[in-house]
Amino acid sequence: MSTLTLIPDREVRKCAAEWHGGQGSALLALATSGAILEDCAREVRLDMASLVLDTDENRRQYARLASLLAYVEACGPRGPVLGWSEVTF
């Protein structure tokens, strides 16, 4: 049986901050407070679908988003995380 290794919180914050869709975005909530809203996984999937995997950079971004999606799905919906804003990237 394999063990799922999740990306660190600092990478979660960084990726969510880079990919959020603005005010009201579930990814913005994740980036700023650590909260995982119901729409968070959907937003990540939409961002993944928007990438054309024709360059190394786009493939790297897709892999980062896939790691973020794994984190979001493993943690599930949650409210704000105490101390999240102190997680630096």
C-alpha positions in Angstrom: 0.0 0.0 0.0 1.4 3.4 -1.0 1.3 6.5 1.2 0.1 9.8 -0.2 2.5 12.6 0.4 0.9 16.0 0.3 2.6 19.2 -0.8 3.6 21.5 2.1 1.3 24.3 3.2 3.7 26.9 1.8 3.3 25.4 -1.7 -0.4 25.2 -1.2 -0.6 28.9 -0.4 1.7 29.9 -3.2 -0.1 27.8 -5.9 -3.5 29.0 -4.7 -2.4 32.6 -4.7 -1.0 32.3 -8.2 -4.1 30.6 -9.6 -7.1 32.2 -7.8 -9.8 33.9 -9.8 -10.1 37.0 -7.7 -12.5 38.1 -5.0 -15.0 35.4 -4.1 -12.7 32.6 -5.5 -12.4 29.4 -3.4 -8.7 29.4 -4.3 -8.3 33.0 -2.9 -9.9 31.8 0.4 -7.4 28.9 0.5 -4.5 31.2 -0.2 -5.4 33.8 2.4 -7.0 31.7 5.2 -6.4 28.0 4.5 -10.1 27.4 4.2 -11.1 24.8 1.7 -14.5 25.7 0.3 -16.8 23.3 -1.6 -15.9 24.9 -4.9 -12.1 24.6 -4.4 -11.5 21.3 -6.2 -13.7 22.4 -9.1 -11.7 25.6 -9.5 -8.5 23.6 -9.5 -9.9 21.2 -12.1 -11.0 24.2 -14.3 -7.5 25.7 -14.1 -6.0 22.3 -15.0 -8.3 22.0 -18.0 -7.3 25.5 -19.2 -3.7 24.6 -19.7 -2.4 23.5 -23.1 0.3 21.0 -22.3 2.5 22.1 -25.2 5.4 23.6 -23.2 7.5 22.4 -20.3 6.3 25.3 -18.2 2.6 24.4 -18.8 3.4 20.8 -17.9 5.1 22.0 -14.6 2.0 24.2 -13.8 -0.3 21.2 -14.5 1.7 19.1 -12.1 1.6 21.8 -9.4 -2.2 22.1 -9.9 -2.5 18.3 -9.7 -0.6 18.3 -6.4 -2.9 21.1 -5.1 -5.9 19.1 -6.1 -4.6 16.1 -4.3 -4.2 18.3 -1.2 -7.6 19.8 -1.4 -9.3 16.4 -1.9 -7.3 14.7 0.9 -8.1 17.5 3.4 -11.7 18.1 2.4 -13.8 21.1 3.2 -12.6 23.0 6.2 -12.7 26.5 7.8 -9.9 28.9 8.2 -6.6 27.5 9.6 -5.2 29.3 12.6 -1.7 30.8 11.7 -2.2 30.2 8.0 -1.3 33.8 7.1 2.1 33.2 8.7 2.9 30.4 6.3 5.5 31.9 4.0 6.5 31.0 0.5 
